[in-house]
């Protein structure tokens, strides 16, 4: 199973899965799709450091604090208006 970073197209999916609402035709196809889906997510996990590397070790308190700080900085104006936000 191979895939690439999201470029506007979904790659690495099974050929028969050609619509987001398509259902498998039988149990064997369902199993194949589940295996392909699991492999895709394991190869391309959702990450929070895709533009700028996080310096803390994965899954530590500092790691998640860095994610929170980035999120709050980026979207503070969206959900807080002009108010500031402290992450401490």
Rosetta silent file (secondary structure, phi, psi, omega in degrees, C-alpha in Angstrom):
SEQUENCE: XXXXXXXXXXXXXXXXXXXXXXXXXXXXXXXXXXXXXXXXXXXXXXXXXXXXXXXXXXXXXXXXXXXXXXXXXXXXXXXXXXXXXXXX
SCORE:     score description
SCORE:     0.000 S_00000001
   1 L     0.000  122.552  177.235    0.000    0.000    0.000 S_00000001
   2 L  -126.237  155.744  178.152    1.529    3.284   -0.995 S_00000001
   3 L  -157.763  172.285  178.536    0.304    6.829   -0.783 S_00000001
   4 L  -130.393  171.185  175.205    1.520   10.374   -0.883 S_00000001
   5 L   -59.129  150.870 -176.790    0.846   13.539    1.016 S_00000001
   6 L   -61.419  123.073  179.979   -2.559   14.978    0.234 S_00000001
   7 L  -125.037   24.186 -177.520   -2.382   16.892   -3.036 S_00000001
   8 L    96.881   -8.527  178.494   -6.090   17.274   -3.715 S_00000001
   9 L  -129.727  145.576  176.242   -6.446   13.631   -4.767 S_00000001
  10 L   -90.649  125.196 -179.384   -6.759   10.548   -2.647 S_00000001
  11 L  -116.012  163.349  176.486   -4.103    8.005   -3.472 S_00000001
  12 L    78.879   11.225  179.670   -3.464    4.494   -2.253 S_00000001
  13 L   -91.968  162.000  177.844   -7.116    3.478   -2.183 S_00000001
  14 L   -68.214  142.811 -174.912   -8.498    0.273   -3.600 S_00000001
  15 L   -57.998  -34.519 -176.751   -9.527    0.683   -7.265 S_00000001
  16 L   -73.248  -15.685 -179.190  -13.153   -0.336   -6.680 S_00000001
  17 L   -87.830   88.291 -173.249  -13.638    2.420   -4.099 S_00000001
  18 L  -113.512    7.608  176.795  -14.500    5.181   -6.530 S_00000001
  19 L  -150.833  142.731 -175.366  -17.101    7.179   -4.580 S_00000001
  20 L   -63.904  -19.342 -179.312  -17.177    8.265   -0.919 S_00000001
  21 L  -105.942    6.001 -178.674  -20.566    6.636   -0.345 S_00000001
  22 L   -67.812  140.217  178.758  -19.863    3.394   -2.186 S_00000001
  23 L  -109.431  150.629  177.606  -20.470    0.230   -0.190 S_00000001
  24 L   -65.870  150.469 -176.794  -18.671   -3.098   -0.602 S_00000001
  25 L   -84.174  -21.082  179.895  -20.539   -5.685   -2.639 S_00000001
  26 L  -157.281  177.048 -177.736  -19.719   -8.623   -0.332 S_00000001
  27 H   -63.401  -36.750  179.841  -17.859   -9.640    2.823 S_00000001
  28 H   -64.693  -43.788  177.907  -14.617  -10.332    0.968 S_00000001
  29 H   -65.699  -37.693  177.502  -14.578   -6.850   -0.561 S_00000001
  30 H   -60.642  -45.042  178.559  -15.458   -5.377    2.829 S_00000001
  31 H   -62.532  -42.788  179.346  -12.443   -7.152    4.392 S_00000001
  32 H   -61.921  -43.863  179.598  -10.163   -5.961    1.574 S_00000001
  33 H   -64.848  -40.480  178.698  -11.336   -2.384    1.981 S_00000001
  34 H   -63.725  -43.534  177.989  -10.853   -2.516    5.754 S_00000001
  35 H   -62.926  -42.354  178.915   -7.315   -3.853    5.356 S_00000001
  36 H   -65.232  -40.693  178.926   -6.508   -1.202    2.740 S_00000001
  37 H   -63.956  -44.964  178.680   -7.964    1.545    4.945 S_00000001
  38 H   -62.226  -44.908 -179.875   -5.970    0.387    7.966 S_00000001
  39 H   -62.304  -40.264  179.882   -2.761    0.152    5.930 S_00000001
  40 H   -61.915  -48.053 -178.243   -3.304    3.666    4.507 S_00000001
  41 H   -68.558  -31.593  177.642   -3.779    5.224    7.949 S_00000001
  42 H   -72.594  -33.825  178.581   -0.809    3.351    9.395 S_00000001
  43 H   -78.643  -33.311 -176.990    1.403    4.505    6.525 S_00000001
  44 L  -127.355   67.070 -177.419    0.050    8.073    6.511 S_00000001
  45 L   -66.170  155.627  175.883   -1.068    8.863   10.057 S_00000001
  46 L   -66.695  124.997 -177.548   -2.693   12.173   10.860 S_00000001
  47 L  -124.403  155.620  179.089    0.140   14.421   11.961 S_00000001
  48 L  -107.889    2.936 -176.876    0.330   17.885   13.428 S_00000001
  49 L  -120.926   33.448 -174.702    3.852   18.659   12.289 S_00000001
  50 L   -75.216  -18.297  176.238    3.482   18.419    8.525 S_00000001
  51 L  -106.117  -33.979 -176.894    4.638   22.003    7.898 S_00000001
  52 L  -140.236  121.227 -175.535    6.907   22.601   10.864 S_00000001
  53 L   -62.832  139.221  173.154    8.519   19.790   12.836 S_00000001
  54 L   -82.604  137.968 -175.669    7.625   19.424   16.487 S_00000001
  55 L   -90.481  -16.780 -179.683   10.723   19.336   18.668 S_00000001
  56 L   -84.447  158.308  178.405    9.253   17.357   21.576 S_00000001
  57 L   -66.166  144.094 -178.324    9.066   13.584   21.697 S_00000001
  58 L   -53.557  133.825  173.811    5.906   12.038   20.282 S_00000001
  59 L    68.717   18.691  175.080    2.961   11.782   22.706 S_00000001
  60 L   -91.960  168.121  177.198    4.592   13.711   25.554 S_00000001
  61 H   -58.638  -43.579  179.510    2.970   16.581   27.448 S_00000001
  62 H   -63.017  -38.647  178.458    5.301   19.016   25.655 S_00000001
  63 H   -56.984  -51.263 -178.010    4.373   17.518   22.257 S_00000001
  64 H   -71.648  -29.731  175.403    0.676   18.173   22.809 S_00000001
  65 H   -64.155  -39.634  177.132    1.376   21.593   24.341 S_00000001
  66 H   -64.220  -41.097  177.720    3.169   22.569   21.121 S_00000001
  67 H   -61.744  -47.187  179.160    0.203   21.377   19.069 S_00000001
  68 H   -59.234  -45.633 -179.482   -2.187   23.380   21.265 S_00000001
  69 H   -60.326  -42.741  178.542   -0.035   26.512   21.014 S_00000001
  70 H   -63.321  -45.256 -179.338    0.063   26.273   17.206 S_00000001
  71 H   -62.397  -49.435 -177.899   -3.661   25.718   16.999 S_00000001
  72 H   -63.077  -39.917  176.903   -4.514   28.532   19.386 S_00000001
  73 H   -61.865  -45.033 -174.273   -2.149   30.957   17.611 S_00000001
  74 H   -70.282  -38.684 -171.523   -3.569   30.098   14.198 S_00000001
  75 H  -113.451    7.990 -177.639   -7.251   30.161   15.088 S_00000001
  76 H   -56.409  -44.746 -179.920   -7.494   32.488   18.091 S_00000001
  77 H   -65.831  -27.650 -178.536   -9.023   35.299   16.047 S_00000001
  78 H   -69.700  -46.317 -175.263  -11.556   32.937   14.540 S_00000001
  79 H  -106.498   -6.901  179.223  -13.119   31.747   17.768 S_00000001
  80 H  -118.570   -1.379 -176.222  -12.112   34.478   20.235 S_00000001
  81 L    65.742 -129.542 -177.652  -12.435   37.592   18.179 S_00000001
  82 L   -90.341   -3.501 -177.544   -9.919   40.142   19.452 S_00000001
  83 L   -70.628  151.374  176.932   -9.421   38.465   22.848 S_00000001
  84 L   -92.585  165.404 -178.394   -6.091   36.863   23.623 S_00000001
  85 L  -131.636  130.660  175.878   -5.602   33.312   24.772 S_00000001
  86 L  -101.885  133.388  179.777   -3.191   31.972   27.328 S_00000001
  87 L   -98.799   13.069  179.162   -2.107   28.340   26.967 S_00000001
  88 L  -103.116    0.000    0.000   -0.746   28.144   30.508 S_00000001
